[in-house]
Amino acid sequence: MNNVKHCYIHIPFCKKICSYCDFCKLFYDTGYVSKYLEILKEEITTFYQGEVLDTIYIGGGTPSSLSDKELESLFLILSCFKRSSDCEVTIEANFDSITESKLDICKKYGVNRISFGLESTHSWILKKMNRKLDLEYVRHIIRYCKKIGIGNINVDLMYAFPGESLKEVGEDIEFIKSLDVSHVSTYSLMLEEHTKLFLEKEKPISDEVDAKMYELICSQLSDYSHYEISNFCKDGYFSKHNLCYWKNKEYYGFGLGASGYLGDVRYINTRSITHYLQKKFRYLEEKLGIYDKIEYDVILNLRTKEGISKEDFFHKYSIKFEDCYSYFELVKEGYLVEEGNFISIPEKYFYLSNEIMVRLLEECKL
């Protein structure tokens, strides 16, 4: 049995395709959903080894696009997973497809964390995104979640949309703060190939404006803990599942286009629904050597406020971090901070994290 404590489930169906989305997704079709859930159950049965899980994350796509009956079928499939007593069970949802009855089903089957895609509160941006939002319904759904006992709520914000102003980003953050949610995730828009925005030749905003928006978001969310580059939480409400990624822990990935990390292998499932329904699950497998694992550790750990634990690093690899990387110049310049057992990027330089990581990786001694 593997020492796996985390699991991701991908539900690819969407009622609408957002103009910026590069995730693995399909237009909702009730016939496809039933076939998909049947094969998903088979994939889980084939690979799950019976470990007790600390986190289960149901993402998409739009899991809330499933009907009540389909959602219940999904949870019955997932009931095979053994859960720890404090297992974090998250489901992603959009406000235009979530209902009270769907939330009741989520609560019934042990969901204790919900991640909502808000993205923006401004109608012209939502229109460009191919999304709709009723702000009063948003408030109603957030209140209902809390009423039925699902108080661990994340809201996603996307910023740096072409033509967006600092004022509009600030208004989005103020609206989210008014919801009094426990977690906020913020993402700068990436114009990915093959998305509608990319094909329409939208131009990204300047790095300077992007940086100002990030700075504004950090300032307005200063009463939250900025525990990862893109994530903010109230005390104790960090995402346990996402921390498994940033701490480079092993995890299962089930479903179309899902990725996983088991033992020495990182894998990606097929994005072809035809292949998936034929039970041709895996598309790519990467066998990792020790140097690959070390590099993943560095890149992922440094995304967090805590950073790299030198003690954990030595325990995993039987080599001191300072024997792997020359990082003292970065510490001298203030881009890295060394405090006791930890090496981290100070929050004021989070925005430059990619450049800092590149410099550090270039100083590898191995």
C-alpha positions as CSV (number, residue, x, y, z in Angstrom):
1,M,0.0,0.0,0.0
2,N,1.2,3.5,-0.8
3,N,1.4,6.3,1.8
4,V,-1.1,8.4,-0.1
5,K,-3.4,10.7,1.9
6,H,-4.8,13.0,-0.7
7,C,-7.1,12.5,-3.8
8,Y,-8.3,14.7,-6.6
9,I,-11.4,13.9,-8.7
10,H,-12.0,15.6,-12.0
11,I,-15.6,16.3,-13.2
12,P,-15.1,17.9,-16.7
13,F,-18.7,19.0,-17.4
14,C,-19.7,22.6,-17.9
15,K,-23.0,24.2,-18.9
16,K,-20.9,27.0,-20.5
17,I,-17.3,27.2,-21.6
18,C,-15.5,30.2,-20.1
19,S,-13.5,32.2,-22.6
20,Y,-10.2,32.0,-20.6
21,C,-10.4,28.4,-19.6
22,D,-7.7,25.9,-20.6
23,F,-8.7,23.2,-18.2
24,C,-10.0,19.8,-19.3
25,K,-13.7,20.4,-19.9
26,L,-16.7,19.2,-21.9
27,F,-20.1,20.6,-22.6
28,Y,-22.6,19.1,-20.2
29,D,-24.5,16.1,-21.7
30,T,-26.6,13.9,-19.4
31,G,-25.8,10.8,-21.5
32,Y,-22.0,11.4,-21.2
33,V,-22.3,12.1,-17.5
34,S,-23.8,8.6,-16.7
35,K,-21.1,6.9,-18.8
36,Y,-18.4,9.0,-17.3
37,L,-19.4,8.3,-13.8
38,E,-19.5,4.5,-14.5
39,I,-15.9,4.6,-15.9
40,L,-14.7,6.9,-13.1
41,K,-15.9,4.3,-10.6
42,E,-13.9,1.6,-12.5
43,E,-10.8,3.8,-12.6
44,I,-11.0,4.4,-8.8
45,T,-11.6,0.7,-8.1
46,T,-8.6,-0.2,-10.3
47,F,-6.0,2.1,-8.7
48,Y,-7.2,3.1,-5.2
49,Q,-5.3,1.0,-2.6
50,G,-7.5,1.6,0.4
51,E,-5.5,4.2,2.2
52,V,-7.1,6.5,4.7
53,L,-7.4,9.9,3.1
54,D,-6.9,13.3,4.7
55,T,-8.2,15.3,1.8
56,I,-10.6,14.7,-1.2
57,Y,-11.0,17.5,-3.7
58,I,-13.7,17.4,-6.4
59,G,-12.8,19.9,-9.2
60,G,-13.5,20.6,-12.8
61,G,-14.9,21.6,-15.1
62,T,-17.9,22.5,-13.0
63,P,-19.0,19.7,-10.6
64,S,-22.1,21.8,-9.6
65,S,-23.3,21.4,-13.2
66,L,-24.4,17.9,-12.4
67,S,-28.0,17.3,-11.6
68,D,-29.1,16.4,-8.1
69,K,-29.4,12.7,-9.1
70,E,-26.0,12.8,-10.8
71,L,-24.3,14.5,-7.9
72,E,-25.7,11.9,-5.5
73,S,-24.4,9.1,-7.8
74,L,-20.9,10.7,-7.7
75,F,-20.9,10.8,-3.9
76,L,-22.0,7.2,-3.8
77,I,-19.0,6.3,-6.0
78,L,-16.7,8.3,-3.7
79,S,-18.0,6.6,-0.6
80,C,-15.4,3.8,-1.2
81,F,-12.7,6.1,0.1
82,K,-11.7,5.7,3.7
83,R,-11.5,9.1,5.4
84,S,-9.6,10.3,8.4
85,S,-11.7,11.8,11.2
86,D,-10.9,15.3,10.1
87,C,-10.8,14.7,6.3
88,E,-11.2,17.9,4.3
89,V,-13.7,17.2,1.5
90,T,-13.9,20.1,-1.0
91,I,-16.1,20.6,-4.1
92,E,-15.9,23.3,-6.7
93,A,-19.0,25.1,-7.7
94,N,-20.3,28.0,-9.8
95,F,-23.0,30.3,-8.6
96,D,-25.0,29.9,-11.8
97,S,-25.4,26.2,-11.3
98,I,-25.4,25.6,-7.5
99,T,-28.7,25.3,-5.7
100,E,-29.9,24.8,-2.1
101,S,-30.8,21.1,-2.9
102,K,-27.3,20.5,-4.3
103,L,-25.7,22.0,-1.2
104,D,-27.9,19.7,0.9
105,I,-26.6,16.7,-1.0
106,C,-23.0,17.9,-0.5
107,K,-23.6,18.3,3.2
108,K,-25.2,14.8,3.4
109,Y,-22.2,13.2,1.9
110,G,-19.6,14.9,4.1
111,V,-18.5,17.9,2.1
112,N,-17.1,20.4,4.5
113,R,-15.4,22.9,2.2
114,I,-16.7,24.6,-1.0
115,S,-14.7,26.6,-3.5
116,F,-16.8,29.0,-5.5
117,G,-15.8,30.6,-8.8
118,L,-16.7,34.2,-8.6
119,E,-13.9,35.6,-10.9
120,S,-15.4,39.1,-11.2
121,T,-18.4,41.2,-10.1
122,H,-18.3,43.5,-13.2
123,S,-20.9,42.7,-15.9
124,W,-18.7,43.7,-18.9
125,I,-15.8,41.4,-17.7
126,L,-18.2,38.6,-17.0
127,K,-19.7,38.9,-20.4
128,K,-16.2,38.7,-22.0
129,M,-15.6,35.6,-19.8
130,N,-18.9,34.1,-21.0
131,R,-20.1,34.0,-17.4
132,K,-23.2,35.3,-15.5
133,L,-23.5,36.4,-11.9
134,D,-26.4,37.6,-9.7
135,L,-24.7,39.2,-6.7
136,E,-27.7,38.9,-4.5
137,Y,-27.9,35.2,-5.3
138,V,-24.2,34.9,-4.4
139,R,-24.9,36.4,-1.0
140,H,-27.9,34.0,-0.6
141,I,-25.8,30.9,-1.4
142,I,-23.0,32.0,0.9
143,R,-25.5,32.5,3.7
144,Y,-27.1,29.1,3.0
145,C,-23.7,27.3,3.1
146,K,-23.1,28.7,6.6
147,K,-26.7,27.9,7.7
148,I,-26.3,24.2,6.9
149,G,-22.8,24.1,8.5
150,I,-20.4,24.4,5.6
151,G,-18.5,27.4,6.9
152,N,-15.2,26.7,5.2
153,I,-15.7,28.6,2.0
154,N,-13.3,29.7,-0.7
155,V,-14.0,32.3,-3.3
156,D,-11.9,32.6,-6.5
157,L,-11.1,36.0,-8.0
158,M,-9.5,36.5,-11.4
159,Y,-7.8,39.8,-12.1
160,A,-5.6,41.5,-14.8
161,F,-8.4,41.2,-17.4
162,P,-7.6,43.4,-20.6
163,G,-9.1,46.8,-19.9
164,E,-9.7,46.2,-16.2
165,S,-8.9,49.0,-13.8
166,L,-7.3,49.0,-10.4
167,K,-10.6,50.5,-9.1
168,E,-12.6,47.5,-10.4
169,V,-10.2,45.0,-8.8
170,G,-10.5,46.9,-5.5
171,E,-14.3,46.7,-5.8
172,D,-14.2,42.9,-6.4
173,I,-12.1,42.4,-3.3
174,E,-14.4,44.6,-1.2
175,F,-17.4,42.5,-2.4
176,I,-15.6,39.3,-1.5
177,K,-14.7,40.7,2.0
178,S,-18.4,41.6,2.5
179,L,-19.2,37.9,2.1
180,D,-17.0,37.1,5.2
181,V,-15.6,33.9,3.7
182,S,-12.7,32.0,5.2
183,H,-10.5,31.7,2.1
184,V,-9.8,33.7,-1.0
185,S,-7.8,32.6,-4.1
186,T,-6.7,35.2,-6.6
187,Y,-5.4,34.5,-10.1
188,S,-3.9,36.8,-12.7
189,L,-5.4,36.1,-16.1
190,M,-3.3,34.0,-18.4
191,L,-4.1,34.1,-22.1
192,E,-3.6,30.4,-22.8
193,E,-3.4,29.0,-26.4
194,H,-6.6,27.6,-27.8
195,T,-8.9,29.6,-25.5
196,K,-11.4,32.0,-26.9
197,L,-9.7,35.0,-25.5
198,F,-6.4,34.0,-27.1
199,L,-8.0,33.3,-30.5
200,E,-9.7,36.7,-30.3
201,K,-6.2,38.2,-30.0
202,E,-6.8,39.9,-26.7
203,K,-3.7,41.6,-25.4
204,P,-2.5,41.0,-21.8
205,I,-2.1,44.0,-19.5
206,S,1.4,45.2,-18.7
207,D,3.5,43.6,-16.0
208,E,3.6,47.0,-14.2
209,V,-0.2,47.1,-14.0
210,D,-0.4,43.4,-13.1
211,A,2.0,44.0,-10.2
212,K,0.0,47.0,-9.0
213,M,-3.2,44.9,-9.0
214,Y,-1.4,42.2,-7.0
215,E,-0.1,44.7,-4.5
216,L,-3.6,46.2,-4.1
217,I,-5.1,42.7,-3.5
218,C,-2.5,41.9,-0.9
219,S,-3.1,45.3,0.8
220,Q,-6.9,44.9,0.9
221,L,-6.7,41.3,2.2
222,S,-4.1,42.2,4.9
223,D,-6.5,40.9,7.6
224,Y,-6.1,37.4,6.0
225,S,-3.0,35.2,6.2
226,H,-1.2,35.4,2.9
227,Y,0.0,31.8,3.3
228,E,0.7,31.1,-0.4
229,I,1.5,33.3,-3.4
230,S,-2.1,33.3,-4.7
231,N,-4.0,32.3,-1.5
232,F,-5.3,34.0,1.6
233,C,-7.1,32.6,4.6
234,K,-8.5,33.3,8.0
235,D,-6.6,31.6,10.9
236,G,-6.7,27.9,10.5
237,Y,-8.6,27.9,7.2
238,F,-5.7,27.1,4.8
239,S,-6.5,24.6,2.1
240,K,-5.2,21.2,3.4
241,H,-5.6,19.7,-0.1
242,N,-3.6,22.4,-1.9
243,L,-0.9,22.3,0.7
244,C,-0.4,18.7,-0.3
245,Y,0.6,19.9,-3.7
246,W,2.9,22.7,-2.4
247,K,4.5,20.3,0.1
248,N,5.1,17.9,-2.8
249,K,3.1,15.1,-1.2
250,E,1.8,12.1,-3.1
251,Y,-1.8,12.2,-4.3
252,Y,-4.3,10.3,-6.5
253,G,-5.7,11.9,-9.5
254,F,-8.9,10.3,-11.0
255,G,-10.9,11.4,-14.0
256,L,-10.4,13.0,-17.4
257,G,-7.2,15.0,-17.6
258,A,-6.5,14.5,-13.9
259,S,-2.9,14.4,-12.7
260,G,-1.4,12.4,-9.8
261,Y,1.8,11.6,-8.0
262,L,2.4,8.1,-6.7
263,G,5.8,6.8,-5.5
264,D,8.4,7.9,-8.1
265,V,5.8,8.6,-10.8
266,R,3.9,11.7,-11.8
267,Y,1.2,11.0,-14.3
268,I,-1.4,12.7,-16.4
269,N,-4.7,11.1,-17.5
270,T,-5.9,11.4,-21.0
271,R,-7.9,14.5,-22.0
272,S,-9.8,12.4,-24.7
273,I,-13.3,11.5,-23.5
274,T,-13.3,8.7,-26.2
275,H,-10.1,7.2,-24.8
276,Y,-11.2,7.6,-21.2
277,L,-14.5,5.8,-21.8
278,Q,-12.5,3.0,-23.4
279,K,-10.6,2.8,-20.0
280,K,-7.4,4.1,-21.5
281,F,-6.7,6.2,-18.5
282,R,-3.1,7.2,-18.4
283,Y,-1.7,9.6,-21.1
284,L,1.7,10.3,-19.7
285,E,3.9,9.0,-16.9
286,E,7.1,10.6,-15.7
287,K,9.4,8.5,-13.6
288,L,11.3,10.9,-11.2
289,G,14.9,10.6,-10.0
290,I,16.1,12.2,-6.8
291,Y,17.1,15.4,-8.6
292,D,13.7,15.8,-10.1
293,K,12.1,15.3,-6.7
294,I,14.4,17.9,-5.1
295,E,13.6,20.4,-7.9
296,Y,9.8,19.9,-7.5
297,D,10.3,20.3,-3.7
298,V,12.1,23.7,-4.1
299,I,9.6,25.1,-6.7
300,L,6.5,24.0,-4.8
301,N,7.6,24.7,-1.2
302,L,8.8,28.2,-2.0
303,R,5.3,29.1,-3.1
304,T,4.3,29.1,0.5
305,K,4.9,31.6,3.3
306,E,6.5,28.9,5.4
307,G,8.9,27.9,2.6
308,I,11.4,25.0,2.7
309,S,12.0,23.1,5.9
310,K,15.7,22.2,5.9
311,E,15.0,19.4,8.5
312,D,12.3,17.8,6.3
313,F,14.6,18.2,3.2
314,F,17.4,16.3,4.9
315,H,15.0,13.7,6.2
316,K,13.7,13.1,2.7
317,Y,16.9,13.2,0.7
318,S,19.7,12.5,3.3
319,I,21.5,15.7,2.1
320,K,21.7,19.2,3.5
321,F,19.9,21.9,1.5
322,E,23.0,24.1,1.6
323,D,24.9,21.2,0.0
324,C,22.4,21.3,-2.9
325,Y,22.0,25.0,-3.5
326,S,24.1,28.1,-3.1
327,Y,21.4,30.4,-1.7
328,F,23.4,32.8,0.5
329,E,23.6,35.6,-2.1
330,L,19.8,35.6,-2.4
331,V,19.6,35.8,1.4
332,K,22.1,38.7,1.4
333,E,20.0,40.5,-1.2
334,G,16.8,39.9,0.8
335,Y,15.0,37.8,-1.8
336,L,15.2,34.8,0.5
337,V,14.9,34.7,4.3
338,E,16.5,32.1,6.5
339,E,14.9,31.8,9.9
340,G,15.9,28.8,12.0
341,N,14.9,25.7,10.1
342,F,13.1,27.5,7.2
343,I,14.1,29.2,4.0
344,S,11.4,31.3,2.4
345,I,10.6,34.2,0.0
346,P,9.5,37.2,2.0
347,E,5.9,38.3,1.2
348,K,7.0,41.6,-0.3
349,Y,8.8,39.6,-3.0
350,F,6.1,37.0,-3.7
351,Y,5.4,38.7,-7.0
352,L,9.0,38.0,-8.1
353,S,8.9,34.4,-6.9
354,N,9.4,32.9,-10.4
355,E,12.6,35.0,-11.0
356,I,13.9,34.1,-7.5
357,M,13.2,30.4,-8.0
358,V,15.0,30.5,-11.4
359,R,18.1,32.1,-9.8
360,L,18.1,29.5,-7.0
361,L,17.8,26.6,-9.4
362,E,20.7,27.9,-11.4
363,E,22.8,27.7,-8.2
364,C,22.3,23.9,-7.9
365,K,25.5,22.1,-6.9
366,L,24.3,18.6,-7.8
